[in-house]
Amino acid sequence: MPETEIHKILQRYRAGEIGEDEATVALQGTMFDELGFATVDRHREFRQGFPEVIYAEGKTGEQVAAIMRTLWEKNSGSIMATRADREKYERARLEVPEAEYDETARIIYVRRGEAKRDPERYILVVTAGTSDLFVAEEARLTAELWGNTVKTCYDCGVAGIHRLFAHYETIRAANVVIVVAGMEGALASVVGGLTDKPVIAVPTSVGYGASFHGLSALLSMLNSCASGVSVVNIDNGFGAGVIASKINRMR
């Protein structure tokens, strides 16, 4: 891990084995790897508790594979590449045989080095409809790879609100709730009114023309009258999973 490497360098400097300039160069070398087309942040696991996450969309399969291999070799935690298709997964697996692929979440990942999960402090992912699953599963898998216990309540939108109330106790017991909804995005306000825990609302691009590819849901969630509702970007399940993880780790 980067922390171990830093300690070794500092110990060598303190013992007089290397000078200040050599120690500076060595410390810089623990922080990133230059691949030409990408500069891989090796220090992120030390700073944030999780290695750099690859945004695969817009990158070639070869680029995704090369970055994944670097992270696989130089970090100890789980690895993720979001917004990836199967073709990029097949290419990445040639470099990282441990890689797995979740087609719904569109994530290539390597699961390793996970801490023991706390079943009593869980993140709950709630969706309005089945069409929102691609975003919800991105949030769920992200939170799981960050070491959280995650539960789900899917297809519980306001058009059949009795389905949501059937999960009332699960909602109340969750430590953080992620609400994923398109159309008018009303579900976030309803859930926000049922719990005293943080609610992270994720607007999706699901909906007919006047939904403006998720803008309608985004504005509805931003204007929520329920206290304690925060909002991430349209279709940003990854962002919701990360912030929910950070909240869930706090003591």
N, C-alpha and C positions, 0 to 999 in steps of 0.2 A: 504494500500500500504506500501511497505517497508520504504519509505521516512517518512510516518506518524509515523510508529513504532519507527524509529530511533529518530525522534524529541521527542517523549514521553520519551524515555530512557534518552536522553540527558537532558531533562528538570528535570527529577527525580534526576539525578546525580547533576545537578547544584543546586537543592533545598536541597541537602544533604540527600535525602531519601534513596539512595543506594550509596555504595562505589565504588571505581575504579574497583576492581575485579568483583563485581557483574554486573557493567555496561558493562565490557568487555565481560563477558559470555552472557549477554542479547543481546548485539550487534551481537555477533557471531551467536546467535540463529535466528536473522532476516535474515541471509544470505543464509542458506541452510537447507534442510531437508534430513536426512539420512534414506533411505528406505532399506538398506542392499545391494540390487543389484544396487542401483543408489543413487547418491547424487544430489538432485534437487536444482538448483541454484535459490533461491528466490530473490536474489539481482539483477538479470540481468535486470529486468524491470526498476529498479531505475537507473542502469548504462547505459542501452542502449535504454530505452523507449519501450521495448517489452519483454514479459516474455521468458524464455527459450523455445526453440523449440525442440520437440522430433523427433529424427530420428528413425522411427518405424522399418525399415528393420533390421533384426537380433535380434529383441526383441520379446518376447512372447506377446500374447494378454493381459495376466494378467499384465505384466510389463508395457506395454503402458497404460493400464487402470489406474494402480496405480499412475503412474507419472502424467497423465492427471488430476486425481482427486486432487492430491496435488497442482498442478498449479491452478486448478479451485478454490480451497478453499483459497489459499494463495495470489493470484494475482488478479488484477482488469482488466487487458487487455485481448485481444483476445488470444486464445490458438491454437497451431498447432502441428500436428504430421504428418511429411512427409513420403513419400514412404510406405504408409499403404495400406493394402488390406481390403476388405469388412469384412472379418472375424474379424480382429482386431478392426474395427469400431464397429461391433455389440457387442464385448466384452467391448469396452470403453464406449459405450452408457449405459451400465448397471451401471457404476460408475458416468458418467457425462451425464445425460439425455438431456442436451442442445446440445450435440455434433451433428455435421452434417458431411456429407461425400461427397467429390467431387471425383467421380470415375476416371475422366480423369486426374485430377491433382494428384490423389492418396494422398489426404490430408484429415485427420480428423481435424475438427476445431470447435471452439466456438467463435462466433462473438459477442463482447461486448465492452463497454467502448470506442467506437471510437470517435475521434475528428471530427469536421465538415470538410468535404472534400473541397478542393479548385478546382473548375471545370476549372479554367484558367491555373493551373499548373498540367498537367497530364503526366502520363507515358504511352508510346505507346509500345505495344508488337507486333512485326512483325515476321511472320514465312515464311520460304521458301515453305513448303508444309504441307498438312494435317497430314502427318506422324509425324511431329514435335510437334503436339498439346499437347502430354503428358508433354513435357517440358515447352512449352509456357503457358499452363494452370497452371502449378506449379508456374511459375513466376508471372502470372497475379493475382492469388488468394493470393499469398504471399504479393504482393504490395498492394492489396486491404485491406487485414487484417491489414496492417501497416498504414492504413488511407489515402491512395492516391486515386485520381481519375485515373482510368486506361481505356485506349481504346485499341482496337486490329485491326490489319490488317492481316488476315490469308491467307495463300496460295498465296503468292506474289513473288515467287522465280524467279531467273534469266532466267529460261527456258521460261517464259512468262513475260518479264520484263515490258510490257505495263500495266500489272495488278498492279505493284508497283507504276508506275508513276501516276496512277489514284488516288493514296492516297498522292500525293506530298504535298498538303497543310496541311494535317493532320500530316505528318511527320515533316514538317517545324515548325508547331505550338507546337509540343510536347516539354516538358521540359527535358525529358530523353527518349531515345529509346532503347528498348531491342530487339535484332535481334537474332532469333532462327533458325538455319539452320544445316542440315546435308550434305551428299554428299560431294561436294567440298567446301562448306562454303562461297561461293563468295558473298552472299547477304549482309554480314556485311560491306564489302568494298563499295558496291554500295550505301547503306544507309548512310554510313559514309561520302560519297562525296556529299550528298544532304542536310545535316543539319549542323548547327554550334553548336548543343547541344551534350552532351555526348552520345556515343553509347556503349552499353554493349553487346558484342557478346557472344552467347551461342552455342557452337558446340554440335550437337546431334549425337548419335550413329546410326542414320538412314543412310543406304546406303549399297551398295554391297560390296563384299569382300575386294577390294582395299581401301575402306574407313577406314579399320582397326578399326571398331566399334567407329568411331568418331575422331580418331587420325588425319586423313586427313583434316577434317574440322577445328580441333583445330590448326594445323600447318598453314593452310591457313589464319585463322583469326589472329594468332599471327604475321604473315608476312604481314598484311594488309598495303597497301600504303596510305590508307585514314587516315587523322589526326583525333585524338580524339576517336579512337576505342580501347576499353579495352576488355579483354577476361576473362571469368570464365571457370571453369572446364567442362568437357564433361557431358551433361545432367543436369547441375546444375542450373535448373530454380529457385530453392529457393535462391541460392546465388545471382543470377542476380536480383531477386525481392527485396532482402534486400538492396543491394548497390544502386539500383535505388531509393529506398525509402529514403535512407539517403541523396543522392544527391538532391532529389526533395524537401526535408525539409529545405535545406540550404537557407538562405536569405542573 
